[in-house]
Amino acid sequence: MEKKVQEVLNKIKPMLEADGGSIELVSVDEKKGAVKVKLVGACGACPFSMMTLKNVVERALKQEIPEIKEVISA
């Protein structure tokens, strides 16, 4: 599942990089369906980072990988 998660994150990265940020995969807990990521660069300090995490990252991951239940910030 980790490979699938990384593939989805790679699709999101160009959008984040356009705003001066990026995203790193920290861990995948397959039992809980939880993905831990770290927003870096401008995204890490952005006041809208939680909205990005939930509305962009979590939505994309859940859409591509139904086993994912939540995305949390590291």
SVG drawing of the C-alpha trace seen along z (x, -y; Angstrom):
<svg xmlns="http://www.w3.org/2000/svg" viewBox="-13 -31 24 35">
<polyline fill="none" stroke="black" stroke-width="0.4" points="0.0,0.0 2.9,-2.4 3.9,-2.4 0.3,-3.3 0.3,-6.1 3.6,-7.5 2.2,-7.4 -0.8,-9.5 1.4,-11.9 3.6,-12.3 0.5,-13.4 -0.2,-16.1 3.4,-17.4 3.4,-19.6 0.5,-21.6 2.2,-22.1 5.5,-22.9 3.8,-25.6 3.2,-27.3 6.7,-26.8 6.0,-23.7 6.0,-19.9 4.9,-16.8 6.8,-13.9 5.4,-10.5 6.3,-9.6 4.4,-6.3 1.5,-4.2 -0.4,-2.2 -2.3,0.4 -4.2,1.8 -5.7,-1.6 -5.8,-2.9 -3.8,-5.9 -1.2,-7.8 1.2,-10.2 2.7,-13.0 4.7,-16.1 4.0,-19.3 7.4,-21.1 8.6,-24.4 5.9,-27.1 3.2,-24.4 4.6,-23.6 4.2,-27.1 1.0,-28.0 -2.0,-28.9 -4.1,-26.8 -2.0,-23.7 -4.7,-21.7 -7.2,-22.6 -4.7,-21.4 -4.1,-18.2 -7.7,-17.3 -9.3,-18.8 -6.5,-18.0 -4.3,-15.2 -6.8,-13.1 -9.4,-13.4 -7.0,-12.3 -5.7,-9.4 -9.2,-8.2 -10.4,-8.5 -7.5,-6.4 -7.1,-4.0 -10.4,-3.3 -8.6,-1.5 -7.3,-4.9 -9.4,-6.2 -7.4,-9.3 -4.4,-11.4 -2.5,-13.0 0.3,-15.5 3.6,-14.6"/>
</svg>
